[in-house]
Amino acid sequence: MVRNFVLLIAFTGGLVLLDRAIGTALRAAYDRTVTGEAGGQINDALRHAGRDIIVFGSSLARHQVDPKVLEDHLGLAAFNAGCNGQDIYYARMLESLLLQRQCKSRHFVYVLNWRDLVQDDLERSRMFSVFADESPTIRQILAPSLSQQIKLQSHAYRFNTLAVSTVRQLLVPEHEGTDGFVGIPIEYEPVSTDFADMDHDLRGGLTSSERQVMLQKLKLYRDFSDSAQRQHISLTFVVSPTYRDGRTRGLGERQILNELSKVADETQANFLVLDETTVPAFRDVLCFGDPRHLNARGAALLSRLLAECLASGPDDVAKKQRDDE
Amino acid sequence: MLFNSLPYILFLFVLCGLYYLSPRRFRWVLLLVASYAFYMCWNAFYIVLILASTAIDYSVALLLGRTESRTRRRFLLGASLLTNLGLLFVFKYWNFFNDAAADLCAALTIPWSVPNLTVLLPVGISFYTFQTLSYTIDVYRGRIEPERHLGRFALYVSFFPQLVAGPIERAERLLPQLRENHRVEAERFLSGGLLIMWGLFKKVVIADRLSVYVDAVYGNVPEHNGLTYLLATYAFAFQIYCDFSGYSDIAIGSARLLGIDLMTNFRSPYFARDLQDFWRRWHISLSTWLRDYLYIPLGGNRLGNLRTYANLAVTMLLGGLWHGASWNFVVWGALHGSALALLKATGPHRERFKEKLRIPPPIMVGAQLLATFHFVCLTWIFFRAATVTEALQVVAGIASDWGSPFIEALPLAHAAFGIVVMLCVEVSLAYGIRLPTRLRPVPIATNWIAFYALFFAIALFGAEAGRQFIYFQF
């Protein structure tokens, strides 16, 4: 009996020691990566915590906001921390890490993707498990249940799915530029199938389950905004353009944007609509890489308008847009 | 509560503690309550079906034990078969046969307006129905005595590790173990724990990773080309094997922690040298069930060649239909049945041909493995595709339309790592490769190292989102 008990203790002790050793080794490797959507981009963003302007969001941010244009217009250092396929979960957790690291930013910009408000896929942001010990916000988001909290106790588990990509990024880093912006070079030749799913995009409004997801996500947007305001960082939500080929916004999209603008109002954030409805130039197909993303040319225009807004305040830009029209 | 979830591991951990701490005569109560609770986590209402099945077969077996009259015994067996298969038919096959009848009547311009049922398929109904049927048939045949303890019989029907997806246990094997008093044995804990980890490894590192790719291809068949179909079909072959054998390993390991040995359900099936060999290695509890309770009663191979082929075809066809109420499974079963019959019919000719060719044995064995594996893969297309039409589209695509394949690099890389590890283990098990004695560490250290390796492989490479096991739907 005593022997069994000793063996059990030794076995558990060995497991814990190995877990810590593997976790530490992987963390050391992970901290050296600065590329890759599976985590290196977070390190890259954290290295640029001193930039005056940090841009958050999904591919809509990454491909559409050029920090160099912002820098040229504003004389402020900017960094694009957008990450393809990510949403407010990613932005909120990254923001919490940035703010903990004495972030010196004066402006946060969040490029909105209204579709994210009705899709709940936390798994995509699971790479923040690595930082579980560094931020209560991350633990709160990633481990709402007891079983997740138990899993996160394992330092090896925090690198679930990340080990392969970490090694890959160390050996063969992807080239991603120096300021996070990746412009889409290709000219867009629209085909009818591009619009097939767009035609079904929440045209009939939101279902009750979509509304539930939206309410949860709106809370994260509110938290994101509040946290920035508490650090005296101004926040601007940006609605970017879509190439619709004459189609109008669906009811669901309008409802979501309306809710987002209310969050911006409540939290004293700016809500800037720089899309095809306010900027006629964005109705031109030559600005697009695909229906949802501007190409490099469109991105330069969007970035310039955004810079003007940050320089003069959103009301002035909105007025200018109206004048242009 | 899925086997591949932390709540299940905690459930098992707590149950083991309570099991060995509780008085021996009450242990069956604890296991029965745990088994019912486990099932009710999925759907509380459908426990009624298990209770009904338990009550019927318990009563029928007792009555069978009391009567010698051949007519009464047949009547009692018929009543059990009718009730159990009736429940299975209503919940699993009603809509399928109703739709088929409606299609047939429409073709013959006969009016047909029987409504379909809108009921959820009870998890594990095919498994526990076959398990209780085997009990009643064995009592009818006089192979076993009826179980007089209702609680133990109820536990035999509902024992949680194998309730929802097998192995389909025989009463003569499981019931005596439920009567025994089990003591805490370190070796059992270690081997049971290792088996659970091995099953989890196959499920979350291989099957769940491959499912991402397989679902992307088979979920959108028209968008892909032949090479992609081929890769997805290979991927599915490993996915379904690792999913189901992983489940079985976790089930066997969980039972072992409680002192109970369940039967082996898989024995490296992709190392089979022909289809008959495959069925001796794949889902052994079902294939032996079909052999003992369907193929042999139909006459087996005792009534001449033609009848043997027909019996094989019928057995496999019904085996296919057992998996699901869909034409895909019918075709899948028919393909296996026809191939088994063909192999049986051509056996002597093939042997003579092999002798004439004089191919070195290792090459011959390799060719046989490859041929069997590829035939099985071909049939998996019908198993996985949503419809027979889609399956035919996949087959036609593989035969003609090759282009650049669609690849999901990250999940496939994780799965490839898992498959290599699994194949190494299976090759060593199948071909008895052992480390030289002097290189072997002490057994306890070997087991610990294996456990640690599996634990960290699961932690680092396993798919996070707990996906359901494929065989839950059957």
Interface residues (C-beta under 8 A of the other chain):
Chain A: N4 L7 F11 G14 L15 L18 D19 I22 A38 E123 R126 S147 I150 K151 S154 A156 Y157 F159 N160 T161 A163 V164 S165
Chain B: S5 L6 P7 L10 V184 A186 L410 A413 H414 I444 W448 F451 Y452 F455 F456 A459 L460 F461 G462 A463 E464 A465
